[in-house]
Amino acid sequence: MSVMNARRRPLIAGSALAGVSALSLLTLSACGSGDTGTTEDGKLNVVASFYPMEFLAERVGGEHVDVTTLTGPGVEPHDLELSPRQTAELTEAGVVVYLEGMQPAVDEAVGQSDARQVVEAGALAEEAAGAEGGTAPHGDGDHGGEHGGGEHEHEHGHGDEPAGEEPTGEPTAEESGHDHEGHDHDHGGQDPHIWLDPVQYAAVAEGVGEALAEADPDHAADYRKNAEDLVGELERLDTEFADGLRNTDTDTFITTHAAFGHLAARYGLHEEAIAGLSPESDPSGARLKELHAVAEEDGVSTVFFETIASDRTAKSLATDLGLRTDVLDPVEGITDGSRGDDYFEVMRANLEALRKALGAA
């Protein structure tokens, strides 16, 4: 199937939009601390768990919201520990936007809070992925055979689904190439990095718009318009990735952290991670030996690392293999070391890094 044909279905199917609008994916609570969930100047008080959720809340909320993030710049989101003050902020918020399975401390605090309205991003992304038939590959983890692709198949033969199997909508550790000895399987074996797939991220943006509209009806039209505009930007980003990665010399890339399963599934690529879903886990000797074979068989040119986590293992592996190193940013936060000032700039930098590493035409 060509890329252009694969891209003809809508960004978010109608049934997914119905699910978003119906608030079945939004946890509502009549409890609270007794105040209104607004700031002293009347803005809606929104608490976001970490940067990708903060970015959506700020872009969709615009001038009507005051957004606080629980994860500061440069802090590894997976390892976040909340202060008592931050825990209290969840109860005081008008809307909480978070991603279950990404930050255990946040999951626990949200579950124990009396937050008025909670947007769980993973449910919104899952609803959209299910409505469009899923985007994740259903591969068997063999490095020498065909790799599971996403909806954009590559002309050089990768990306075919095994016969009789249906894509699942969310990559597991095995589907991302991480069923190997010594790997951490945090998050229940699922890759939580849904925002790296612009299509799933757009579904979350729409859900945030509906949640803000529900919490602050006076500005509902603005929230929905802002969400619509943001979805349009994400559609354009999706097109850029699909077009930019359509024809490549290889579809395999090696990275330190198994953060790119959703991106790989969307664009017919194959992620090989040195570590597992935990960015600080160390690979086994067997895994490093396996990566040597993968790099040789699949024509890998580059080992990717990220700015927040240590680059020691990535650079050591690259040196052993005679490969280049480069940054592939999971966009978990924006720092002075990021290749851009916001989500879109960093994602476009990621696209250029992938194009170079994969030999895109």
Disulfide bonds with the S-S distance in Angstrom:
none
